[in-house]
């Protein structure tokens, strides 16, 4: 474990030598008990996990065994030769070789890259370790994430932009109704709430991000409903794709994926907020879990505060749409949003845990997940 120690004595001028020497001696004697205590503590600490780094398809991966060792998990029977299950008293990771779907504590996450088998070992990309697993399992290590008092709510579409259309209504009306309800709940919880639109009017995407960026002590939640085939169903949550990583289901990265986005400075907070939001919607709405996914939508790409985009069901699916049309469903979605804000603030205010120790050559991509 490395330790950055600030020098006890700084450079002195000639006239201050005698004063500094005498004062320095007193300071050193006062520090001796502290130094001895620190040395005893360091000796008594158990050896920390070491990451095993594997190169696969030109990208850095880590073995699932080292992931399990660090997070205090044990392998359990998965019920499949290609599947795996890591479990501890508090957490679980379940997945399958060749798949980019990972269940963390029972919630579906769509990874940037599939889990692979290399030399007989199961490996996961270092990007997914630092940008997904770490902020989900240890949100309390995200510095300053809980320091917000404002929630910016974004009702998708509006005005001439109706959004998705279904037999039970249009998206722009449903999103605004959910946002109004969530605003009332969050206001009663003591938060300041700002809306990107407060009526049936068109607001450009760039204007929505400008509104969000006016507030530094804030988080951003954009509310939408989906459209697709009549069989498509369920809820999904989008967070900004990390730099250099393709959006979900995109066939490989594009040149534009390597451009710097303002929102990527909040990658870990984005994932923690997405996890809290998705978990709350699943528990409140009882809909099919389509997972937490990656995208570069303008409203989450260009904001400088943590943000997510929620899809609360399909207006194109008759069963989904009949639920979305009810005030009860939209109220429960609003409750889920308020609960997500509470969960996020509580989780990110949690106690810090030991710093990760890594093998030489493996550097942090997140600032928290893999710092020597």
Buried (B, 14 or more C-beta within 10 A) or exposed (E): EEEEEEEEEEEEEEEEEEEBEEEBEEEEEEEEEEEEEEEEEEEEEEEEBBBBBBEBEEBBBBBBBBBBBBBEBEEEEBEEEEBBBBBEEEBBBBBBBEEBBBBBBEBBBBBBBBBBBEEEBBBBBBBBBBBBBBBBBBBBBBEEBBEBEBBBBBBBBBEEBBBBEBEBBBBBBBBBBBBBBBBEBBEEBEBBBBBBBBEBEEBEBEEBBBBBBEBEEBBBBBBBBBBEEEEBBBBBBBBBBBBBBBBBEBEEBEEEBEEEBBBBBBBBBBBBBBBBBBBBBBEBBEBBBBBBBBBBBEBBBBBBBBBBBBBBBBBBBBEBBEBBBEEEBBBBBBBBBBBBBBBBBEBBEEEEEEBBBBEEEBEBBBEBBBBE
